[in-house]
Amino acid sequence: MSTREPTAHLGAERGFAPALRAHVAGASDWRPILAAPIVAAFTLVAALIVTAEAGFAFRDPDHVAALYVLEVGAGVALLVLLDVFLRARRFCGGRPSRTAMARVRRERWTPRRMAAVLTAIVAFYVTYLAYRNLKASVPLLRPGDLFDGRLMDVERAMFFGTEPWVLLHDLLGTGVSAHVLSTFYVAFIVFLPLSLGVALVFSERLQAGLLYATALSINWVLGIASYFLLPSLGPIYHHPAAFAALPPTEVTRLQELLMDDRQGFLADPAGGTPQAIAAFASLHVAMSFTALLAAYKFGAGRRLRVVLWVWLVLTWVATVYLGWHYVLDDVAGMAIGAAALLLARLLTGVDVARPQPSG
């Protein structure tokens, strides 16, 4: 590459440094940075107390949370590289030079910003780890307390004597639709960390990404509260005959695995894999709704909002069709998703109703 840059190129590179500094100027506000760790610390302490009361040791089943931190951290590192490239190209008006990319990296991705993003990711998965242990303790602390019968009675009353999953099976069939919705449902494991990473990396204002990370963490906490409030297994476990016509899919395999884990754990809490079955409320719906609301609050593009609407609707359909949740679980999930964003707003101090200082 020539040692002399085109004049327009140099002008663009000189001009974007102030703009980039504006994007990180608010990163010194510690309240949004500390919000997710505060949620994580609260949930972790609660989990340590509750698991001791339930009689089993707090643990990371199969090191899942630790692996998530490593995998998501690596994914976010790639997103940062992409962010640097795209911003440098935009400021330069074409293929960016190494000088342009280095300046974007230096001006936007300061040590403070990188530390804030890493802290949010770690806090999110610490909260998730505590959530897993708290979720496992529900049947030990509320043995025999299951509300599936009452939830199903309400469902039948809502749908004039039938069940919503029966209506969906009749409407969509029990062949290809089952495979499509199963694939879609399992894709949540990608959607969640991807949305977290995208929000933290590509948000014009760092506070917006930190608010979203905090809201997702609060979803774990509110979900646990709902599990203790109304313990339930879900339609697939309460009334399996209603789903007997569905073909074997990745979801049916997962449902069988989770029940095996639950039975093993209840038989041996000290040695079994912590159980992970709880229907009320649906956190798939809750976190999907949080993502949709955040997209509106922070002025995301129309295409992204449409995609998130489609994602939310299909999540509703999949959770009921496949037997994971009652419709009431999904309604409660919507309430949790909205409440999580509101609580995150209060905890971080980030006003989602108006533009924030750049950061």
Protein Blocks (a to p, Z undefined) as FASTA:
>chain_A
ZZbdcfklmmmmmmmmmmmmmmmmmmmpmklmmmmmmmmmmmmmmmmmmmmmnopacdde
hhlmmmmmmmmmmmmmmmmmmmmmmmmmmmnopacdfklmmmmmmmmmgfklmmmmmmmm
mmmmmmmmmmmmmmmmmmmmmghiacklmmmmmmmmmnnoiafklmmmmmnopmlmmmmm
mmmmmmmmmmmmmmmmmmmmmpmblklmmmmmmmmmmmmmmmmmmmmmmgcfbjklmmmm
lmmmpccdfklmmmmmmmmmmmmmmmmmmlmccdfbdfbdcfklmmmmmmmmmmmmnopa
fklmmmmmmmmmmmmmmmmmnomacfklmmmmmmmmmmmmmmmmmmnopafkbccddZZ
